[in-house]
């Protein structure tokens, strides 16, 4: 099944799992956004453009109880974009798959200029381009709420909430990208690149690799365990071949 293919390296956690046509998500009812979203990309799928984005509209996720849902009204005039976690363009091979990416459970409040429409968009494009090199690319994306040292020298976790439903605005987003060549070469290691980017406007000339971090640092910050079905010795961390 598509779900077992997407989740073949294990579930980072088991909270409120939602399986879509083409991605799997864990929903956080308190933050009104996902804990993580996992996608499986192939060049074959990305080549097909059978869906029209103009027919997709941002929709409340009715599978989430109303009390824990985010709504379009929460985002309206908030100053934040409805930022896709599973990127729309990754799922344009069918109208249903594309439509699934427009559920608000797949959105997080993102700074628009310089983030969602800037570096985050660049990262999504780079991830898609990896399918030219790796037969299978797996992507795990999610929000984080990280501590900051204030003037008194103490650490605090502070984040804004928007709308009547208090949708949490993440301080950072992570994206874990796995390049899998094992279809071509049995003994190939899984190649892994991890990005952690602050949710703010970032200058266009900032290279993506400036935001690379070790996988363990995202695990520690998120409380999630990634790729637990794979031995760490079978994973090579570093920049993927583009």
BAFI-3210 file (N, C-alpha, C; in Angstrom, 3 decimals, decimal comma, padded with zeros to 6 digits):
// residues 242
n [1|2|3|4|5|6|7|8|9|10|11|12|13|14|15|16|17|18|19|20|21|22|23|24|25|26|27|28|29|30|31|32|33|34|35|36|37|38|39|40|41|42|43|44|45|46|47|48|49|50|51|52|53|54|55|56|57|58|59|60|61|62|63|64|65|66|67|68|69|70|71|72|73|74|75|76|77|78|79|80|81|82|83|84|85|86|87|88|89|90|91|92|93|94|95|96|97|98|99|100|101|102|103|104|105|106|107|108|109|110|111|112|113|114|115|116|117|118|119|120|121|122|123|124|125|126|127|128|129|130|131|132|133|134|135|136|137|138|139|140|141|142|143|144|145|146|147|148|149|150|151|152|153|154|155|156|157|158|159|160|161|162|163|164|165|166|167|168|169|170|171|172|173|174|175|176|177|178|179|180|181|182|183|184|185|186|187|188|189|190|191|192|193|194|195|196|197|198|199|200|201|202|203|204|205|206|207|208|209|210|211|212|213|214|215|216|217|218|219|220|221|222|223|224|225|226|227|228|229|230|231|232|233|234|235|236|237|238|239|240|241|242]
n.u [000,853|000,345|000,771|002,391|004,672|005,429|005,951|008,061|010,441|009,760|007,615|007,737|006,328|003,200|000,890|-002,377|-002,597|-002,850|-003,612|-003,084|-003,779|-001,186|000,627|001,622|000,546|001,060|-000,978|-001,093|-003,085|-003,079|-001,356|-002,594|-001,586|000,580|002,624|004,491|005,071|005,158|006,541|006,848|008,845|009,178|010,858|009,228|006,620|006,733|007,030|004,558|001,898|-001,014|-002,837|-004,637|-003,707|-005,262|-007,741|-007,690|-008,519|-007,848|-008,749|-010,680|-009,801|-011,893|-011,645|-010,459|-011,471|-013,765|-013,115|-010,362|-009,380|-007,772|-008,684|-009,490|-010,062|-008,543|-006,032|-006,421|-005,600|-003,554|-000,967|000,626|001,558|-000,345|001,407|002,547|003,297|003,642|004,559|002,657|003,321|004,700|002,800|001,288|000,523|-001,961|-005,347|-006,675|-004,590|-003,250|-005,243|-005,423|-003,183|-003,988|-005,472|-006,008|-004,733|-002,321|-000,964|001,090|001,584|003,523|006,158|005,783|007,142|010,444|010,578|008,407|007,859|010,358|013,252|012,215|010,680|012,746|014,122|012,212|012,174|014,785|014,687|012,900|014,482|016,335|015,297|016,191|018,589|018,390|016,544|014,466|013,089|012,641|010,791|010,660|008,871|008,401|007,160|008,867|009,345|011,394|013,720|014,962|017,639|017,124|017,465|017,958|019,564|018,359|016,633|013,858|010,819|009,087|006,306|004,196|000,575|-002,154|-005,362|-008,772|-008,654|-006,168|-003,779|-000,604|002,417|005,226|008,659|010,701|011,324|011,737|013,296|013,784|015,662|015,816|017,828|017,571|019,274|019,104|017,682|019,121|021,583|022,335|023,855|024,068|024,338|021,780|021,269|021,393|020,075|019,680|017,695|017,279|015,431|014,967|011,786|011,528|012,136|014,565|017,618|017,832|020,249|021,313|022,885|021,411|022,745|023,729|021,949|022,044|021,875|022,777|020,955|020,290|020,013|017,571|015,901|016,255|015,247|012,599|011,485|010,920|011,516|013,462|013,538|013,717|013,681|015,915|019,319|021,700|024,230|023,866|023,306|024,234|025,184|025,042|025,771|023,487|023,732|023,272]
n.v [-001,196|002,366|003,719|001,971|001,987|004,697|004,870|003,183|003,363|003,651|005,024|008,314|009,054|008,283|009,804|010,796|009,855|010,395|009,060|009,899|010,065|010,292|011,051|010,862|011,870|013,238|014,608|017,491|018,324|020,398|022,392|022,820|022,102|020,028|017,398|016,063|015,327|012,923|012,130|010,337|010,547|010,232|010,357|009,676|010,094|012,851|013,809|013,649|015,762|016,112|017,591|020,520|023,345|025,552|024,591|023,644|024,252|025,815|023,899|023,156|020,482|017,991|015,635|016,135|016,798|019,478|021,264|021,208|022,094|023,994|026,980|028,708|031,288|031,731|032,145|034,313|037,668|037,462|037,915|035,818|033,176|030,366|027,771|025,054|021,788|019,078|019,524|021,170|021,000|018,625|016,739|016,777|014,907|013,794|014,936|014,378|013,732|016,150|017,800|016,781|017,916|020,399|020,461|022,049|020,892|020,157|022,473|025,141|028,135|030,304|032,659|034,815|036,420|035,901|033,573|031,281|031,904|032,123|030,941|028,464|027,576|027,308|025,195|023,155|022,891|022,005|019,519|018,151|018,037|016,145|013,706|013,140|011,970|010,084|007,096|006,817|009,173|010,279|012,340|014,110|016,364|019,095|021,264|023,259|024,360|026,261|026,911|030,115|032,172|034,721|038,250|038,065|035,943|033,515|030,624|030,583|029,307|030,724|031,516|032,842|032,825|032,388|033,677|032,746|030,170|029,862|029,017|027,638|029,401|028,257|028,396|027,444|025,335|021,931|019,824|016,664|014,834|011,986|010,149|007,396|004,906|002,218|000,621|000,585|-000,141|-002,530|-002,550|000,060|002,891|004,557|007,921|010,978|014,123|016,920|019,670|022,677|025,415|028,795|030,351|032,891|035,902|035,334|036,240|036,129|035,258|033,440|030,367|027,089|025,049|026,240|025,799|023,193|020,481|018,008|014,908|013,999|016,305|017,388|015,329|015,409|017,943|017,740|015,506|013,326|010,205|009,318|007,288|004,772|002,147|001,548|000,735|002,919|002,747|002,173|004,483|007,454|010,599|013,891|016,181|015,748|014,371|016,543]
n.w [000,000|-000,496|001,917|003,471|001,954|002,070|004,779|005,317|006,763|009,348|011,976|013,217|015,502|017,175|017,251|016,554|013,708|010,235|007,164|003,894|000,295|-000,663|001,239|004,711|007,928|011,198|013,588|015,677|018,238|020,079|019,090|016,681|014,231|012,194|013,681|012,216|008,737|006,195|003,040|-000,086|-002,828|-006,374|-009,562|-011,611|-010,668|-010,240|-012,776|-013,933|-014,640|-013,815|-012,525|-011,536|-009,941|-009,443|-008,986|-006,478|-003,147|000,011|002,729|005,630|007,808|008,139|009,455|011,785|015,083|015,639|017,690|017,775|015,434|012,779|011,002|007,924|008,584|010,841|009,779|008,148|007,514|009,370|008,901|008,280|006,008|004,783|005,119|003,245|004,458|003,464|000,269|-002,260|-005,015|-005,125|-005,463|-007,761|-009,564|-009,514|-009,236|-006,876|-005,101|-005,034|-003,990|-001,415|-000,228|000,460|002,758|005,880|008,006|007,016|006,929|008,190|010,075|008,271|007,783|005,074|002,882|001,955|003,389|003,251|000,583|-000,245|000,909|001,784|-000,324|-002,176|-001,000|-001,223|-004,012|-004,462|-003,200|-004,863|-007,161|-006,491|-007,169|-009,653|-009,289|-007,242|-007,050|-005,207|-003,037|000,199|002,372|005,347|007,194|009,433|012,139|014,651|018,046|019,480|022,210|023,330|024,357|026,635|027,617|030,355|030,581|030,830|029,463|027,266|025,884|023,367|021,429|018,907|018,705|016,435|015,362|016,289|017,118|018,161|016,671|016,595|015,942|014,511|015,653|014,145|011,256|010,298|007,838|006,743|004,562|002,615|000,536|-001,522|-003,009|-003,292|-005,001|-007,328|-006,464|-004,380|-001,915|-001,229|000,931|002,826|002,089|003,802|004,582|006,619|007,433|009,263|009,742|010,629|011,188|009,640|007,729|005,344|003,829|000,242|-000,822|000,886|001,397|001,166|002,520|004,749|006,720|007,467|009,750|012,305|012,325|014,882|016,404|015,661|016,427|019,199|019,815|019,002|020,143|018,657|016,944|014,264|011,298|012,546|011,846|010,546|010,727|012,213|011,201|008,597|007,395|005,779|006,657|005,345|002,608|-000,030|-003,355|-006,012]
ca.u [000,000|001,146|001,164|003,530|005,846|005,822|006,371|008,897|011,553|009,225|006,808|008,426|005,472|001,915|-000,207|-003,346|-002,056|-003,779|-003,014|-003,683|-003,407|000,210|001,506|001,109|000,711|000,680|-001,563|-000,994|-004,343|-002,843|-000,767|-003,466|-000,796|001,126|003,926|005,349|004,430|006,139|006,228|007,769|008,879|009,938|010,872|008,073|005,449|006,883|006,905|003,138|001,213|-002,416|-003,706|-004,652|-003,663|-006,323|-008,960|-007,520|-008,693|-007,485|-009,963|-010,595|-009,719|-013,060|-011,313|-010,011|-012,627|-013,851|-012,454|-008,901|-009,095|-007,473|-009,603|-008,964|-010,238|-007,403|-004,881|-006,785|-005,055|-002,643|000,400|001,360|001,066|-000,677|002,581|002,434|004,346|003,804|004,471|001,631|003,918|005,156|001,661|000,459|000,280|-003,405|-006,112|-006,971|-003,365|-002,990|-006,290|-005,055|-002,148|-004,598|-006,113|-005,300|-003,876|-001,012|-000,423|001,611|001,802|004,898|006,466|005,629|008,275|011,754|010,575|007,560|008,014|011,795|014,160|011,461|010,352|014,008|014,409|011,275|012,644|015,995|014,276|012,356|015,554|017,084|014,730|016,963|019,781|017,992|015,265|013,452|013,407|011,662|010,889|009,935|008,820|007,581|007,431|009,496|009,150|012,696|014,035|015,859|018,175|016,692|018,445|018,300|020,434|017,576|016,050|012,394|010,167|008,037|005,821|002,915|-000,549|-003,010|-006,770|-009,597|-008,281|-004,792|-002,876|000,773|003,363|006,502|009,862|011,568|010,820|012,780|013,028|014,747|015,587|016,518|018,045|017,698|019,714|019,271|017,096|020,179|022,809|021,867|024,580|024,207|023,816|020,793|021,929|020,485|020,420|018,691|017,676|016,523|015,426|014,083|010,588|011,624|012,600|015,990|018,094|017,812|021,561|021,784|022,864|020,630|023,571|023,975|020,942|022,159|022,160|022,727|019,624|020,065|019,601|016,125|015,239|016,314|014,376|011,197|010,986|010,555|012,602|013,350|014,200|014,136|013,748|017,185|020,478|022,395|025,452|023,484|022,911|025,344|024,683|025,863|025,061|023,086|024,203|022,200]
ca.v [000,000|003,599|004,085|001,176|002,456|006,003|004,733|001,981|003,542|003,758|006,190|009,132|009,019|007,658|010,686|011,250|009,574|010,513|008,591|010,480|009,373|010,390|011,402|010,463|013,024|013,127|015,925|017,950|019,040|021,612|023,412|022,940|021,865|018,668|017,115|015,695|014,849|012,142|011,943|009,525|011,158|009,588|011,222|009,270|010,790|014,303|014,154|013,719|016,989|015,885|018,316|021,969|023,920|026,553|023,902|023,225|025,356|025,501|023,363|022,605|019,023|017,557|014,448|016,651|017,349|020,927|021,976|021,179|022,390|025,369|027,401|029,774|032,549|031,893|032,644|035,550|038,916|037,158|038,255|034,593|032,316|028,970|027,131|023,598|020,902|018,291|020,573|020,915|020,613|017,227|015,821|017,253|013,815|013,543|016,007|013,960|013,845|017,587|018,310|016,360|018,782|021,682|020,426|022,949|020,096|020,097|023,849|025,772|029,557|030,602|033,994|034,701|036,987|035,497|032,208|030,385|032,226|032,283|029,812|027,201|027,216|026,840|023,869|022,208|022,654|021,179|018,155|017,531|017,783|014,956|012,493|012,843|011,220|008,972|006,528|007,077|010,250|010,365|013,663|014,270|017,812|019,451|022,514|023,173|025,506|026,126|027,919|031,217|032,809|036,127|039,160|037,682|034,766|032,283|030,162|030,547|028,956|031,712|031,533|033,524|032,021|033,231|033,331|032,410|028,819|029,867|028,162|027,971|029,820|027,631|029,234|026,838|024,155|020,984|018,949|015,562|014,338|010,712|009,681|005,933|004,350|000,771|-000,072|000,440|-000,672|-003,179|-002,264|001,517|003,428|005,630|009,214|011,759|015,531|017,470|021,136|023,320|026,808|029,652|030,852|034,345|036,285|035,018|036,811|035,188|034,712|032,511|028,999|026,133|024,206|026,964|025,359|021,751|020,095|016,551|014,333|013,866|017,577|017,539|014,338|015,896|019,119|017,431|014,332|012,313|009,316|009,173|006,168|003,822|000,780|001,426|000,898|004,190|002,472|002,061|005,834|008,398|011,972|014,884|016,786|014,811|014,707|017,148]
ca.w [000,000|-000,499|003,282|003,950|001,201|002,620|006,178|005,422|007,707|010,706|012,375|014,227|016,698|016,795|017,675|015,535|012,370|009,103|005,907|002,690|-000,941|-001,070|002,366|006,028|008,808|012,611|013,891|017,059|018,507|020,850|018,210|015,485|013,024|012,261|014,306|011,083|007,507|005,425|001,615|-000,892|-004,166|-007,454|-010,750|-012,401|-010,134|-010,403|-014,207|-014,310|-014,175|-014,192|-011,602|-011,698|-008,595|-009,270|-008,540|-005,079|-002,199|001,392|003,349|006,987|007,848|008,918|010,253|013,090|015,809|015,413|018,781|017,613|014,025|012,352|009,941|007,060|009,305|011,755|009,009|007,453|008,095|010,491|008,518|007,958|004,928|005,073|004,512|003,080|004,969|002,230|-000,760|-003,282|-006,304|-005,043|-005,571|-008,874|-010,521|-009,581|-008,591|-005,495|-004,295|-004,856|-003,094|-000,055|000,366|000,817|004,078|006,797|008,903|006,351|006,899|009,402|009,798|007,855|007,277|003,619|002,149|002,469|003,946|002,453|-000,850|-000,472|001,152|001,920|-001,702|-002,775|-000,441|-001,855|-005,385|-004,403|-002,848|-006,088|-008,135|-006,064|-007,786|-010,877|-008,877|-006,366|-007,493|-004,179|-002,100|001,287|002,987|006,619|007,431|010,592|012,853|015,971|018,942|020,134|023,228|023,002|025,566|026,733|028,229|031,731|030,529|030,948|028,200|027,226|024,622|023,099|020,048|018,720|018,218|015,586|015,155|017,449|017,562|018,694|015,888|016,982|014,899|014,866|015,579|013,128|010,548|009,872|006,698|006,679|003,185|002,494|-000,838|-001,472|-004,304|-003,154|-006,163|-008,336|-005,859|-003,145|-000,676|-001,051|002,194|002,698|002,268|004,621|004,770|007,547|007,453|010,336|009,270|011,424|010,504|009,486|006,396|005,213|002,563|-000,883|-001,198|001,924|000,855|001,961|003,395|006,010|007,694|007,707|011,144|012,475|012,572|016,328|017,021|015,427|017,294|020,582|019,947|018,676|020,868|017,662|016,527|012,811|010,614|013,581|011,310|009,822|011,612|011,932|010,430|007,178|006,978|005,625|006,760|004,648|001,485|-001,072|-004,695|-006,822]
c.u [000,882|001,630|002,374|004,805|006,356|006,466|007,388|010,050|011,075|008,443|007,587|007,669|004,120|000,709|-001,077|-002,823|-003,156|-003,054|-003,775|-003,306|-001,896|001,140|000,848|001,480|000,367|000,243|-001,442|-002,199|-004,122|-002,310|-001,630|-002,655|-000,155|002,349|004,946|004,479|005,505|005,633|007,266|007,712|009,673|009,873|009,648|006,815|005,531|006,743|005,455|002,507|-000,255|-003,381|-003,554|-004,756|-004,819|-007,636|-008,865|-007,702|-008,322|-008,750|-009,699|-010,544|-010,823|-012,778|-010,748|-011,242|-012,587|-013,074|-010,938|-008,448|-008,527|-008,409|-008,924|-009,032|-009,076|-006,215|-005,143|-006,286|-004,107|-001,230|001,231|000,726|000,573|000,414|002,417|003,594|004,659|003,543|003,468|002,246|004,430|004,047|000,715|000,178|-001,184|-004,131|-006,405|-005,760|-003,052|-003,973|-005,956|-004,029|-002,731|-005,452|-005,315|-004,461|-002,472|-000,354|000,149|001,795|003,277|005,016|006,466|006,880|009,587|011,780|009,737|007,750|009,481|012,537|013,431|011,078|011,594|014,350|013,491|011,718|013,870|015,641|013,724|013,471|016,369|016,553|015,412|018,160|019,404|016,649|014,129|013,943|012,279|011,884|010,041|010,024|007,993|008,007|008,159|009,263|010,366|012,961|015,040|016,359|017,769|017,758|018,853|019,169|019,695|016,966|014,532|011,937|009,020|007,609|004,462|001,829|-001,471|-004,447|-007,466|-009,231|-006,853|-003,879|-001,441|001,613|004,730|007,659|010,768|010,792|011,994|012,323|014,162|014,577|016,432|016,611|018,351|018,047|019,699|018,620|018,166|021,387|022,453|022,521|024,775|023,679|022,681|021,533|020,922|020,989|019,304|018,823|016,823|016,589|014,492|012,961|010,633|012,154|014,117|016,477|018,227|019,162|022,128|021,743|022,091|021,509|023,971|023,029|020,974|022,529|022,204|021,298|019,298|019,576|018,108|015,357|015,149|015,323|012,901|010,615|010,571|011,776|012,436|014,103|014,605|014,153|015,075|018,334|021,242|023,662|025,154|023,076|024,144|024,768|025,623|025,093|024,728|023,577|023,065|022,612]
c.v [001,236|003,950|003,284|001,557|003,775|005,825|003,611|002,126|003,740|005,041|007,000|009,176|008,492|008,511|011,085|011,096|009,707|010,080|009,186|009,630|009,236|010,887|010,926|011,567|012,636|014,514|016,248|018,827|020,336|022,732|023,694|022,864|020,488|018,599|016,811|015,241|014,085|011,919|011,018|010,069|010,288|010,497|010,933|010,031|012,294|014,739|014,341|014,987|016,888|016,700|019,810|022,605|024,893|025,907|023,448|024,422|024,879|025,106|022,907|021,089|018,496|016,294|014,849|017,187|018,879|021,731|022,118|021,571|023,786|025,695|028,473|031,130|032,814|032,536|034,020|036,779|038,669|037,641|037,029|033,876|030,998|028,161|025,624|022,881|019,859|019,271|020,202|020,360|019,165|016,248|016,211|016,153|013,399|014,625|015,661|014,130|015,310|018,179|017,978|017,283|020,116|021,619|021,311|022,187|019,932|021,479|024,226|027,245|029,818|032,066|033,886|035,110|036,505|034,151|031,280|030,622|032,385|030,991|028,471|026,668|026,668|025,438|022,820|021,878|021,745|019,726|017,439|017,173|016,541|013,681|012,182|011,951|009,957|008,422|006,795|008,176|010,302|011,683|013,687|015,744|018,091|020,767|022,247|024,469|025,511|027,239|028,951|031,800|034,282|036,949|038,766|036,425|033,447|031,923|030,110|030,031|029,938|031,583|032,207|032,492|032,949|032,726|032,945|031,026|028,719|028,866|028,593|028,351|029,245|028,632|028,753|025,738|023,242|020,243|017,933|014,913|013,073|010,340|008,195|005,411|002,827|-000,028|-000,341|-000,300|-001,195|-002,688|-000,767|001,911|004,391|006,936|010,191|013,182|016,160|018,990|021,618|024,819|027,639|030,237|032,382|034,645|036,112|035,537|035,745|034,556|033,768|031,085|028,054|025,364|024,914|026,477|023,847|021,477|018,568|016,094|014,330|015,174|017,830|016,532|014,861|017,041|018,763|016,324|013,215|011,449|009,036|007,935|005,066|002,375|000,522|001,615|002,161|003,955|002,340|003,416|006,717|009,806|012,925|015,441|015,740|015,303|015,321|017,138]
c.w [000,000|000,909|003,740|003,204|001,787|003,996|006,380|006,417|009,142|010,939|013,419|015,555|016,232|017,150|016,481|014,104|011,323|007,832|004,741|001,474|-001,065|000,029|003,654|007,008|010,244|013,057|015,378|017,382|019,273|019,948|016,974|014,183|013,188|013,169|013,220|009,917|006,738|004,004|000,982|-002,318|-005,136|-008,676|-011,619|-011,979|-010,409|-011,858|-014,624|-013,746|-014,572|-013,345|-011,806|-010,316|-008,371|-008,820|-007,080|-004,167|-000,798|002,149|004,771|006,907|008,761|009,720|011,621|013,821|015,778|016,458|018,564|016,209|013,842|011,192|009,088|007,761|010,272|011,032|008,398|008,217|009,276|010,189|008,171|006,769|005,517|004,371|004,458|003,780|003,893|001,089|-001,848|-004,566|-006,299|-005,395|-006,699|-009,899|-010,544|-008,795|-007,125|-004,589|-004,021|-003,841|-001,634|000,592|000,817|002,089|005,026|007,828|008,325|006,278|008,253|009,092|009,485|007,461|005,756|002,868|002,767|003,170|003,068|000,953|-001,220|-000,226|001,237|000,539|-002,422|-002,296|-001,072|-003,281|-005,390|-004,107|-004,086|-007,064|-007,760|-006,711|-009,119|-010,557|-008,099|-006,833|-006,500|-003,246|-001,067|002,016|004,260|007,002|008,673|011,224|014,169|016,739|019,865|021,148|022,733|024,320|025,558|027,470|029,642|031,783|030,658|029,596|028,313|025,869|024,435|021,652|020,028|018,418|017,436|015,564|016,447|017,994|018,084|017,981|016,199|015,770|015,270|014,809|014,451|012,402|010,230|008,624|006,645|005,313|003,087|001,018|-000,791|-002,861|-004,303|-004,273|-007,213|-007,768|-004,469|-001,871|-000,446|000,326|001,879|002,926|002,861|004,781|005,601|007,589|008,623|010,063|010,137|010,578|010,473|008,097|006,324|003,864|001,469|-001,190|-000,130|001,382|001,774|002,937|004,693|007,113|007,924|009,165|011,228|012,790|014,070|016,948|016,802|016,282|018,726|020,797|019,803|019,540|019,934|017,349|015,043|012,322|011,594|013,089|010,599|010,807|011,217|011,106|008,935|006,606|006,885|005,664|006,041|003,480|000,432|-002,427|-005,495|-008,282]
res [x|x|x|x|x|x|x|x|x|x|x|x|x|x|x|x|x|x|x|x|x|x|x|x|x|x|x|x|x|x|x|x|x|x|x|x|x|x|x|x|x|x|x|x|x|x|x|x|x|x|x|x|x|x|x|x|x|x|x|x|x|x|x|x|x|x|x|x|x|x|x|x|x|x|x|x|x|x|x|x|x|x|x|x|x|x|x|x|x|x|x|x|x|x|x|x|x|x|x|x|x|x|x|x|x|x|x|x|x|x|x|x|x|x|x|x|x|x|x|x|x|x|x|x|x|x|x|x|x|x|x|x|x|x|x|x|x|x|x|x|x|x|x|x|x|x|x|x|x|x|x|x|x|x|x|x|x|x|x|x|x|x|x|x|x|x|x|x|x|x|x|x|x|x|x|x|x|x|x|x|x|x|x|x|x|x|x|x|x|x|x|x|x|x|x|x|x|x|x|x|x|x|x|x|x|x|x|x|x|x|x|x|x|x|x|x|x|x|x|x|x|x|x|x|x|x|x|x|x|x|x|x|x|x|x|x|x|x|x|x|x|x]
***
